[in-house]
Amino acid sequence: MSSTNSPTQQLRDLARLRRVRDRIDREYAQPLNVEALARGANMSAGHLSRQFRLAYGESPYSYLMTRRIERAMALLLRGDLTVTDVCFAVGCSSLGTFSTRFTELVGVPPSAYRARAADRPTDGIPSCVAKQVTRPIRNREARAAETQLA
């Protein structure tokens, strides 16, 4: 068995991947890309992408966009920011990409989500329950039948 496949090396790789995921969770609003994340983990971008997908079921970019959309959902629920302001606040530089990805994950465009959320406030619901109910679908696009907010 080569040293790169040893259990010790596998644990080190998993720890590095966890640090990458933690960095994405902390710095989602920063201009992150796979190359920068890989440099921080002392890995090549291709190796990081392959290993991250094996460990977490999605690419680092997809995970980053999911984090950004989750935060955007919370900001849209507040109602005091425009969709454009929310887009830039979560680290997206393109309103079109943001809206497309939001719609893929949530099932409705950001403006429609904000309008529906205003009609169905989560006041009185514990935040842990509201977060779970409003969480975007991971690893799959939203199905047409699931476009209603809970």
N, CA and C atoms as an extended XYZ file, in Angstrom:
450
Properties=species:S:1:pos:R:3:atomname:S:1:resname:S:1:resid:I:1 pbc="F F F"
N         0.856       -1.174        0.000 N   MET     1
C         0.000        0.000        0.000 CA  MET     1
C         0.900        1.234        0.000 C   MET     1
N         0.626        2.167       -0.875 N   SER     2
C         1.440        3.377       -0.913 CA  SER     2
C         1.050        4.305        0.227 C   SER     2
N         1.969        5.226        0.526 N   SER     3
C         1.719        6.124        1.656 CA  SER     3
C         0.536        7.051        1.413 C   SER     3
N         0.214        7.312        0.128 N   THR     4
C        -0.907        8.212       -0.151 CA  THR     4
C        -2.250        7.552        0.102 C   THR     4
N        -2.264        6.204        0.215 N   ASN     5
C        -3.519        5.502        0.461 CA  ASN     5
C        -3.607        4.965        1.889 C   ASN     5
N        -2.648        5.283        2.718 N   SER     6
C        -2.661        4.763        4.079 CA  SER     6
C        -3.807        5.387        4.867 C   SER     6
N        -4.279        4.688        5.889 N   PRO     7
C        -5.356        5.246        6.729 CA  PRO     7
C        -4.975        6.603        7.330 C   PRO     7
N        -3.721        6.764        7.706 N   THR     8
C        -3.275        8.034        8.275 CA  THR     8
C        -3.397        9.153        7.251 C   THR     8
N        -2.981        8.879        6.015 N   GLN     9
C        -3.074        9.891        4.949 CA  GLN     9
C        -4.534       10.196        4.622 C   GLN     9
N        -5.378        9.174        4.632 N   GLN    10
C        -6.797        9.394        4.366 CA  GLN    10
C        -7.417       10.295        5.432 C   GLN    10
N        -7.030       10.090        6.686 N   LEU    11
C        -7.531       10.953        7.765 CA  LEU    11
C        -7.046       12.385        7.587 C   LEU    11
N        -5.781       12.538        7.192 N   ARG    12
C        -5.254       13.892        6.931 CA  ARG    12
C        -6.015       14.562        5.805 C   ARG    12
N        -6.281       13.802        4.724 N   ASP    13
C        -7.028       14.364        3.596 CA  ASP    13
C        -8.429       14.768        4.019 C   ASP    13
N        -9.092       13.936        4.813 N   LEU    14
C       -10.433       14.277        5.293 CA  LEU    14
C       -10.408       15.519        6.183 C   LEU    14
N        -9.374       15.645        6.987 N   ALA    15
C        -9.246       16.836        7.838 CA  ALA    15
C        -9.056       18.083        6.971 C   ALA    15
N        -8.259       17.965        5.913 N   ARG    16
C        -8.065       19.115        5.015 CA  ARG    16
C        -9.373       19.467        4.306 C   ARG    16
N       -10.107       18.454        3.887 N   LEU    17
C       -11.392       18.711        3.233 CA  LEU    17
C       -12.364       19.371        4.195 C   LEU    17
N       -12.343       18.956        5.449 N   ARG    18
C       -13.217       19.571        6.463 CA  ARG    18
C       -12.846       21.034        6.664 C   ARG    18
N       -11.532       21.329        6.657 N   ARG    19
C       -11.096       22.721        6.788 CA  ARG    19
C       -11.548       23.551        5.588 C   ARG    19
N       -11.513       22.949        4.392 N   VAL    20
C       -12.001       23.656        3.194 CA  VAL    20
C       -13.494       23.934        3.345 C   VAL    20
N       -14.244       22.927        3.770 N   ARG    21
C       -15.689       23.116        3.944 CA  ARG    21
C       -15.983       24.161        5.017 C   ARG    21
N       -15.230       24.125        6.111 N   ASP    22
C       -15.408       25.129        7.164 CA  ASP    22
C       -15.085       26.523        6.647 C   ASP    22
N       -14.050       26.629        5.820 N   ARG    23
C       -13.697       27.939        5.252 CA  ARG    23
C       -14.827       28.451        4.361 C   ARG    23
N       -15.400       27.571        3.562 N   ILE    24
C       -16.537       27.979        2.716 CA  ILE    24
C       -17.686       28.449        3.596 C   ILE    24
N       -17.973       27.726        4.664 N   ASP    25
C       -19.063       28.105        5.570 CA  ASP    25
C       -18.818       29.476        6.200 C   ASP    25
N       -17.567       29.770        6.543 N   ARG    26
C       -17.221       31.043        7.187 CA  ARG    26
C       -17.130       32.197        6.199 C   ARG    26
N       -16.524       31.937        5.040 N   GLU    27
C       -16.171       33.009        4.110 CA  GLU    27
C       -16.997       32.992        2.828 C   GLU    27
N       -18.233       32.473        2.884 N   TYR    28
C       -19.065       32.341        1.691 CA  TYR    28
C       -19.249       33.661        0.944 C   TYR    28
N       -19.218       34.787        1.648 N   ALA    29
C       -19.449       36.088        1.018 CA  ALA    29
C       -18.187       36.660        0.382 C   ALA    29
N       -17.059       36.011        0.605 N   GLN    30
C       -15.796       36.459        0.012 CA  GLN    30
C       -15.674       35.899       -1.403 C   GLN    30
N       -14.826       36.509       -2.217 N   PRO    31
C       -14.626       35.970       -3.574 CA  PRO    31
C       -13.770       34.702       -3.535 C   PRO    31
N       -14.403       33.569       -3.326 N   LEU    32
C       -13.716       32.286       -3.255 CA  LEU    32
C       -13.803       31.568       -4.599 C   LEU    32
N       -12.760       30.834       -4.930 N   ASN    33
C       -12.796       29.945       -6.076 CA  ASN    33
C       -12.039       28.677       -5.721 C   ASN    33
N       -12.176       27.671       -6.538 N   VAL    34
C       -11.593       26.368       -6.226 CA  VAL    34
C       -10.075       26.459       -6.134 C   VAL    34
N        -9.459       27.268       -6.990 N   GLU    35
C        -7.995       27.396       -6.963 CA  GLU    35
C        -7.519       27.961       -5.622 C   GLU    35
N        -8.189       28.994       -5.132 N   ALA    36
C        -7.806       29.594       -3.849 CA  ALA    36
C        -8.033       28.609       -2.695 C   ALA    36
N        -9.147       27.897       -2.743 N   LEU    37
C        -9.431       26.910       -1.709 CA  LEU    37
C        -8.385       25.793       -1.731 C   LEU    37
N        -8.001       25.370       -2.935 N   ALA    38
C        -7.004       24.301       -3.078 CA  ALA    38
C        -5.640       24.754       -2.573 C   ALA    38
N        -5.266       25.984       -2.893 N   ARG    39
C        -3.985       26.510       -2.397 CA  ARG    39
C        -3.959       26.503       -0.877 C   ARG    39
N        -5.054       26.915       -0.259 N   GLY    40
C        -5.138       26.942        1.201 CA  GLY    40
C        -5.053       25.557        1.825 C   GLY    40
N        -5.396       24.528        1.051 N   ALA    41
C        -5.354       23.152        1.559 CA  ALA    41
C        -4.137       22.391        1.046 C   ALA    41
N        -3.242       23.096        0.345 N   ASN    42
C        -2.044       22.466       -0.233 CA  ASN    42
C        -2.405       21.292       -1.137 C   ASN    42
N        -3.395       21.514       -2.002 N   MET    43
C        -3.840       20.503       -2.965 CA  MET    43
C        -3.960       21.163       -4.324 C   MET    43
N        -3.970       20.365       -5.363 N   SER    44
C        -4.281       20.918       -6.677 CA  SER    44
C        -5.795       21.116       -6.753 C   SER    44
N        -6.227       22.009       -7.630 N   ALA    45
C        -7.660       22.280       -7.764 CA  ALA    45
C        -8.421       21.029       -8.195 C   ALA    45
N        -7.844       20.270       -9.124 N   GLY    46
C        -8.504       19.053       -9.600 CA  GLY    46
C        -8.630       18.013       -8.502 C   GLY    46
N        -7.562       17.838       -7.739 N   HIS    47
C        -7.584       16.861       -6.650 CA  HIS    47
C        -8.596       17.277       -5.579 C   HIS    47
N        -8.594       18.561       -5.240 N   LEU    48
C        -9.565       19.046       -4.256 CA  LEU    48
C       -10.982       18.787       -4.737 C   LEU    48
N       -11.266       19.119       -5.981 N   SER    49
C       -12.623       18.922       -6.505 CA  SER    49
C       -13.036       17.464       -6.464 C   SER    49
N       -12.144       16.565       -6.886 N   ARG    50
C       -12.468       15.136       -6.876 CA  ARG    50
C       -12.686       14.625       -5.452 C   ARG    50
N       -11.789       14.974       -4.550 N   GLN    51
C       -11.886       14.480       -3.180 CA  GLN    51
C       -13.081       15.083       -2.444 C   GLN    51
N       -13.359       16.357       -2.683 N   PHE    52
C       -14.493       17.016       -2.054 CA  PHE    52
C       -15.793       16.347       -2.502 C   PHE    52
N       -15.895       16.062       -3.794 N   ARG    53
C       -17.101       15.406       -4.321 CA  ARG    53
C       -17.265       14.016       -3.717 C   ARG    53
N       -16.166       13.284       -3.593 N   LEU    54
C       -16.233       11.954       -2.974 CA  LEU    54
C       -16.683       12.038       -1.521 C   LEU    54
N       -16.170       13.016       -0.798 N   ALA    55
C       -16.477       13.136        0.633 CA  ALA    55
C       -17.864       13.713        0.895 C   ALA    55
N       -18.283       14.712        0.087 N   TYR    56
C       -19.516       15.452        0.412 CA  TYR    56
C       -20.614       15.356       -0.644 C   TYR    56
N       -20.350       14.674       -1.748 N   GLY    57
C       -21.398       14.457       -2.745 CA  GLY    57
C       -21.639       15.597       -3.704 C   GLY    57
N       -20.846       16.645       -3.635 N   GLU    58
C       -20.972       17.768       -4.559 CA  GLU    58
C       -19.637       18.491       -4.649 C   GLU    58
N       -19.497       19.286       -5.691 N   SER    59
C       -18.244       20.004       -5.899 CA  SER    59
C       -18.110       21.149       -4.890 C   SER    59
N       -16.891       21.633       -4.679 N   PRO    60
C       -16.723       22.786       -3.780 CA  PRO    60
C       -17.533       23.994       -4.249 C   PRO    60
N       -17.586       24.237       -5.552 N   TYR    61
C       -18.350       25.375       -6.072 CA  TYR    61
C       -19.841       25.204       -5.773 C   TYR    61
N       -20.363       24.014       -5.982 N   SER    62
C       -21.770       23.762       -5.702 CA  SER    62
C       -22.071       23.955       -4.216 C   SER    62
N       -21.172       23.479       -3.370 N   TYR    63
C       -21.345       23.651       -1.923 CA  TYR    63
C       -21.335       25.132       -1.560 C   TYR    63
N       -20.411       25.889       -2.149 N   LEU    64
C       -20.331       27.333       -1.909 CA  LEU    64
C       -21.621       28.020       -2.333 C   LEU    64
N       -22.116       27.690       -3.504 N   MET    65
C       -23.347       28.331       -3.972 CA  MET    65
C       -24.542       27.950       -3.092 C   MET    65
N       -24.572       26.730       -2.587 N   THR    66
C       -25.644       26.338       -1.680 CA  THR    66
C       -25.598       27.174       -0.402 C   THR    66
N       -24.410       27.364        0.152 N   ARG    67
C       -24.266       28.212        1.345 CA  ARG    67
C       -24.755       29.625        1.040 C   ARG    67
N       -24.351       30.167       -0.115 N   ARG    68
C       -24.762       31.527       -0.469 CA  ARG    68
C       -26.268       31.625       -0.612 C   ARG    68
N       -26.884       30.629       -1.218 N   ILE    69
C       -28.337       30.657       -1.400 CA  ILE    69
C       -29.048       30.527       -0.057 C   ILE    69
N       -28.541       29.687        0.833 N   GLU    70
C       -29.138       29.582        2.172 CA  GLU    70
C       -29.117       30.933        2.877 C   GLU    70
N       -27.995       31.614        2.805 N   ARG    71
C       -27.900       32.937        3.452 CA  ARG    71
C       -28.817       33.932        2.754 C   ARG    71
N       -28.880       33.853        1.423 N   ALA    72
C       -29.756       34.749        0.665 CA  ALA    72
C       -31.216       34.547        1.068 C   ALA    72
N       -31.606       33.301        1.300 N   MET    73
C       -32.976       33.037        1.717 CA  MET    73
C       -33.283       33.758        3.031 C   MET    73
N       -32.338       33.700        3.969 N   ALA    74
C       -32.538       34.378        5.251 CA  ALA    74
C       -32.629       35.885        5.063 C   ALA    74
N       -31.776       36.443        4.216 N   LEU    75
C       -31.808       37.889        3.984 CA  LEU    75
C       -33.085       38.314        3.274 C   LEU    75
N       -33.553       37.501        2.347 N   LEU    76
C       -34.800       37.826        1.647 CA  LEU    76
C       -35.992       37.773        2.591 C   LEU    76
N       -35.948       36.881        3.562 N   LEU    77
C       -37.040       36.795        4.538 CA  LEU    77
C       -37.129       38.054        5.392 C   LEU    77
N       -35.979       38.680        5.640 N   ARG    78
C       -35.989       39.921        6.427 CA  ARG    78
C       -36.770       41.011        5.706 C   ARG    78
N       -36.649       41.063        4.395 N   GLY    79
C       -37.440       41.995        3.604 CA  GLY    79
C       -36.906       43.404        3.487 C   GLY    79
N       -35.757       43.720        4.084 N   ASP    80
C       -35.263       45.095        4.030 CA  ASP    80
C       -34.211       45.317        2.943 C   ASP    80
N       -33.870       44.293        2.175 N   LEU    81
C       -32.889       44.430        1.103 CA  LEU    81
C       -33.514       44.036       -0.228 C   LEU    81
N       -33.041       44.666       -1.290 N   THR    82
C       -33.496       44.274       -2.623 CA  THR    82
C       -32.809       42.968       -3.008 C   THR    82
N       -33.319       42.315       -4.042 N   VAL    83
C       -32.707       41.082       -4.527 CA  VAL    83
C       -31.270       41.354       -4.964 C   VAL    83
N       -31.021       42.467       -5.604 N   THR    84
C       -29.667       42.824       -6.036 CA  THR    84
C       -28.752       43.003       -4.833 C   THR    84
N       -29.227       43.691       -3.804 N   ASP    85
C       -28.427       43.873       -2.591 CA  ASP    85
C       -28.096       42.528       -1.945 C   ASP    85
N       -29.068       41.631       -1.908 N   VAL    86
C       -28.854       40.303       -1.335 CA  VAL    86
C       -27.822       39.538       -2.166 C   VAL    86
N       -27.942       39.621       -3.473 N   CYS    87
C       -27.003       38.950       -4.367 CA  CYS    87
C       -25.568       39.323       -4.024 C   CYS    87
N       -25.301       40.606       -3.904 N   PHE    88
C       -23.942       41.061       -3.623 CA  PHE    88
C       -23.541       40.814       -2.165 C   PHE    88
N       -24.503       40.848       -1.265 N   ALA    89
C       -24.209       40.621        0.154 CA  ALA    89
C       -23.730       39.197        0.424 C   ALA    89
N       -24.186       38.237       -0.373 N   VAL    90
C       -23.785       36.845       -0.164 CA  VAL    90
C       -22.571       36.453       -0.999 C   VAL    90
N       -22.003       37.402       -1.725 N   GLY    91
C       -20.763       37.127       -2.445 CA  GLY    91
C       -20.904       36.807       -3.915 C   GLY    91
N       -22.093       36.895       -4.448 N   CYS    92
C       -22.268       36.652       -5.887 CA  CYS    92
C       -21.966       37.946       -6.641 C   CYS    92
N       -21.326       37.808       -7.781 N   SER    93
C       -20.988       38.996       -8.566 CA  SER    93
C       -21.885       39.138       -9.788 C   SER    93
N       -22.731       38.154      -10.038 N   SER    94
C       -23.632       38.192      -11.186 CA  SER    94
C       -25.059       37.942      -10.722 C   SER    94
N       -25.913       38.912      -10.948 N   LEU    95
C       -27.318       38.769      -10.565 CA  LEU    95
C       -27.974       37.640      -11.345 C   LEU    95
N       -27.601       37.475      -12.608 N   GLY    96
C       -28.172       36.402      -13.429 CA  GLY    96
C       -27.818       35.022      -12.896 C   GLY    96
N       -26.546       34.815      -12.575 N   THR    97
C       -26.105       33.523      -12.026 CA  THR    97
C       -26.771       33.273      -10.679 C   THR    97
N       -26.827       34.302       -9.852 N   PHE    98
C       -27.472       34.189       -8.544 CA  PHE    98
C       -28.936       33.776       -8.706 C   PHE    98
N       -29.672       34.476       -9.556 N   SER    99
C       -31.099       34.183       -9.745 CA  SER    99
C       -31.316       32.789      -10.313 C   SER    99
N       -30.467       32.390      -11.260 N   THR   100
C       -30.595       31.058      -11.853 CA  THR   100
C       -30.355       29.980      -10.810 C   THR   100
N       -29.281       30.112      -10.053 N   ARG   101
C       -28.953       29.106       -9.040 CA  ARG   101
C       -29.991       29.092       -7.924 C   ARG   101
N       -30.459       30.265       -7.516 N   PHE   102
C       -31.500       30.357       -6.493 CA  PHE   102
C       -32.742       29.599       -6.959 C   PHE   102
N       -33.146       29.838       -8.193 N   THR   103
C       -34.340       29.187       -8.739 CA  THR   103
C       -34.151       27.675       -8.821 C   THR   103
N       -32.944       27.219       -9.213 N   GLU   104
C       -32.668       25.783       -9.276 CA  GLU   104
C       -32.782       25.129       -7.905 C   GLU   104
N       -32.245       25.774       -6.887 N   LEU   105
C       -32.229       25.174       -5.551 CA  LEU   105
C       -33.534       25.322       -4.788 C   LEU   105
N       -34.169       26.478       -4.928 N   VAL   106
C       -35.348       26.781       -4.116 CA  VAL   106
C       -36.645       26.470       -4.856 C   VAL   106
N       -36.606       26.574       -6.181 N   GLY   107
C       -37.794       26.277       -6.967 CA  GLY   107
C       -38.559       27.491       -7.437 C   GLY   107
N       -38.232       28.660       -6.912 N   VAL   108
C       -38.851       29.909       -7.344 CA  VAL   108
C       -37.757       30.975       -7.435 C   VAL   108
N       -37.956       31.986       -8.264 N   PRO   109
C       -36.966       33.074       -8.334 CA  PRO   109
C       -36.894       33.834       -7.006 C   PRO   109
N       -35.774       34.519       -6.761 N   PRO   110
C       -35.623       35.243       -5.482 CA  PRO   110
C       -36.739       36.240       -5.221 C   PRO   110
N       -37.186       36.953       -6.228 N   SER   111
C       -38.251       37.948       -6.009 CA  SER   111
C       -39.557       37.272       -5.616 C   SER   111
N       -39.856       36.128       -6.226 N   ALA   112
C       -41.069       35.392       -5.865 CA  ALA   112
C       -40.941       34.801       -4.460 C   ALA   112
N       -39.759       34.333       -4.112 N   TYR   113
C       -39.532       33.799       -2.769 CA  TYR   113
C       -39.772       34.890       -1.728 C   TYR   113
N       -39.243       36.060       -2.006 N   ARG   114
C       -39.415       37.175       -1.075 CA  ARG   114
C       -40.885       37.549       -0.934 C   ARG   114
N       -41.612       37.589       -2.052 N   ALA   115
C       -43.032       37.936       -2.012 CA  ALA   115
C       -43.832       36.875       -1.251 C   ALA   115
N       -43.545       35.594       -1.503 N   ARG   116
C       -44.255       34.522       -0.797 CA  ARG   116
C       -43.913       34.518        0.684 C   ARG   116
N       -42.654       34.791        0.995 N   ALA   117
C       -42.232       34.812        2.395 CA  ALA   117
C       -42.944       35.918        3.159 C   ALA   117
N       -43.201       37.031        2.493 N   ALA   118
C       -43.917       38.129        3.135 CA  ALA   118
C       -45.350       37.716        3.461 C   ALA   118
N       -45.920       36.841        2.615 N   ASP   119
C       -47.276       36.352        2.845 CA  ASP   119
C       -47.330       35.267        3.914 C   ASP   119
N       -46.197       34.595        4.155 N   ARG   120
C       -46.153       33.490        5.108 CA  ARG   120
C       -44.986       33.684        6.062 C   ARG   120
N       -45.089       34.600        6.969 N   PRO   121
C       -43.968       34.844        7.874 CA  PRO   121
C       -43.692       33.637        8.772 C   PRO   121
N       -42.460       33.538        9.186 N   THR   122
C       -42.066       32.439       10.085 CA  THR   122
C       -42.052       32.891       11.537 C   THR   122
N       -42.682       34.028       11.818 N   ASP   123
C       -42.767       34.491       13.202 CA  ASP   123
C       -43.492       33.443       14.041 C   ASP   123
N       -42.956       33.194       15.214 N   GLY   124
C       -43.570       32.230       16.102 CA  GLY   124
C       -43.073       30.814       15.899 C   GLY   124
N       -42.328       30.579       14.816 N   ILE   125
C       -41.751       29.262       14.568 CA  ILE   125
C       -40.316       29.300       15.075 C   ILE   125
N       -39.900       28.315       15.849 N   PRO   126
C       -38.507       28.306       16.316 CA  PRO   126
C       -37.543       28.374       15.127 C   PRO   126
N       -36.460       29.135       15.285 N   SER   127
C       -35.543       29.348       14.174 CA  SER   127
C       -34.953       28.049       13.645 C   SER   127
N       -34.737       27.068       14.509 N   CYS   128
C       -34.175       25.793       14.050 CA  CYS   128
C       -35.154       25.068       13.126 C   CYS   128
N       -36.448       25.189       13.400 N   VAL   129
C       -37.458       24.567       12.546 CA  VAL   129
C       -37.597       25.366       11.253 C   VAL   129
N       -37.641       26.682       11.352 N   ALA   130
C       -37.767       27.526       10.163 CA  ALA   130
C       -36.594       27.311        9.227 C   ALA   130
N       -35.393       27.171        9.771 N   LYS   131
C       -34.208       26.952        8.944 CA  LYS   131
C       -34.312       25.631        8.198 C   LYS   131
N       -34.763       24.590        8.865 N   GLN   132
C       -34.874       23.278        8.221 CA  GLN   132
C       -35.948       23.288        7.147 C   GLN   132
N       -37.064       23.917        7.423 N   VAL   133
C       -38.180       23.935        6.481 CA  VAL   133
C       -37.846       24.759        5.251 C   VAL   133
N       -37.089       25.839        5.418 N   THR   134
C       -36.794       26.718        4.297 CA  THR   134
C       -35.460       26.411        3.630 C   THR   134
N       -34.757       25.387        4.073 N   ARG   135
C       -33.437       25.033        3.530 CA  ARG   135
C       -33.557       24.624        2.063 C   ARG   135
N       -32.627       25.089        1.215 N   PRO   136
C       -32.689       24.688       -0.193 CA  PRO   136
C       -32.356       23.209       -0.358 C   PRO   136
N       -32.820       22.650       -1.435 N   ILE   137
C       -32.586       21.249       -1.737 CA  ILE   137
C       -31.143       21.097       -2.190 C   ILE   137
N       -30.405       20.191       -1.584 N   ARG   138
C       -29.003       20.007       -1.936 CA  ARG   138
C       -28.854       18.860       -2.902 C   ARG   138
N       -27.941       19.015       -3.838 N   ASN   139
C       -27.555       17.988       -4.809 CA  ASN   139
C       -28.623       17.692       -5.854 C   ASN   139
N       -29.741       18.289       -5.796 N   ARG   140
C       -30.796       18.071       -6.781 CA  ARG   140
C       -31.515       19.389       -7.022 C   ARG   140
N       -31.993       19.541       -8.240 N   GLU   141
C       -32.775       20.739       -8.513 CA  GLU   141
C       -34.159       20.564       -7.900 C   GLU   141
N       -34.779       21.675       -7.573 N   ALA   142
C       -36.105       21.635       -6.965 CA  ALA   142
C       -37.095       21.036       -7.966 C   ALA   142
N       -37.949       20.189       -7.481 N   ARG   143
C       -38.971       19.621       -8.335 CA  ARG   143
C       -40.147       20.596       -8.404 C   ARG   143
N       -40.843       20.595       -9.508 N   ALA   144
C       -41.943       21.525       -9.728 CA  ALA   144
C       -43.000       21.424       -8.643 C   ALA   144
N       -43.239       20.218       -8.129 N   ALA   145
C       -44.278       20.026       -7.119 CA  ALA   145
C       -43.874       20.586       -5.759 C   ALA   145
N       -42.588       20.885       -5.554 N   GLU   146
C       -42.120       21.338       -4.262 CA  GLU   146
C       -41.819       22.839       -4.252 C   GLU   146
N       -42.507       23.601       -5.068 N   THR   147
C       -42.215       25.026       -5.163 CA  THR   147
C       -42.889       25.848       -4.088 C   THR   147
N       -43.777       25.242       -3.296 N   GLN   148
C       -44.421       26.002       -2.227 CA  GLN   148
C       -43.514       26.100       -1.026 C   GLN   148
N       -43.566       27.213       -0.347 N   LEU   149
C       -42.820       27.356        0.900 CA  LEU   149
C       -43.597       26.661        2.001 C   LEU   149
N       -42.870       26.049        2.885 N   ALA   150
C       -43.532       25.351        4.000 CA  ALA   150
C       -44.002       26.330        5.033 C   ALA   150
